[in-house]
Amino acid sequence: MSATAHDRRLVAVLGHGLVPAETPILRADDLGALRGDGIFETMHIRDGQPWLIEAHLDRMERSAGLLEINLPARGELLDLAKTILSEWNPATEGALRLVCTRGPEGGGVPTVYATVAPIAASVVDARRNGIRVATISLGFGADARSGAPWLLGGAKTLSYAVNMASQRWALAHGVDDVLWMSADGFALEGPTSTLVWLTGDRLWTVPVDRTGILSGTTAAWLLAHAGDLGWTSGYRMVTPAELITADGVWLTSSVRGPAEIRAIDGTERPPSAFTSAIVNLLGFPV
């Protein structure tokens, strides 16, 4: 670890190493900037290391396949992550983002870079105190994306305008986040998170294959280790009415971790007795 290790935003570019954070690294005609034509992954940094990086790279490779983007070899991406984290303060909780765009509009190699930044206070607050959500419709049925590969269901792309608009709408309407709904009444996911809920001794999440939602790395790890808390796990469809009466409901994400849903469309939910156990199992600081 360098004596100059710090905890402000860092940037590293594949093939160039660490660069000053203000360095221009995208061409004006890069399709990632022009059309959101690219992919990314964000992971939690704890003790100076990216948690679940192999699972994130698995998903990044799947996204690259769906978009037909030439993602660099995994070893190069791991080296890029190692390079940028060599200057990160391991005592600071952070978020590592790996980005790969399609590259210049006229053709050429993808643009690949990494950033690391500290976790925002609002993220930690949601982890500690829970969130209030509103349900909003995506306007199509739950199974609309499963047979339509051009809709890029399950791909984590740079096209996040709808995701961010959804969260701005939430803040403008006095809630912390939204829960996306299908047109036929099923809860799907959050704009940047995966829905997980507990009923009795079974932990559930929404099936990916049927709905085309993004497969959450944190949620997948949690369900795989549900037995550590004495639970089984599974996948099924769910309505907001069912979530109101569940024994616990969370939106899980790679950086925020599990944020307990305390209200849905203005209907309050009592604090779950199981949130602390889930946070501890996942290893997120509070």
Secondary structure by P-SEA (a helix, b strand, c coil): ccccccccbbbbcccccccccccccccccccccccccccbbbbbbccccccaaaaaaaaaaaaaaaaccccccaaaaaaaaaaaaccccccccbbbbbbbccccccccbbbbbbbbbcccaaaaaaacccbbbbbbbccccccccccccccccccccccaaaaaaaaaaaaaacccbbbbbcccbbbbbcccbbbbbbcccbbbbcccccccccccaaaaaaaaaccccccccbbbbbcaaaaaaccccccccccccbbbbcccccccccccccaaaaaaaacccc
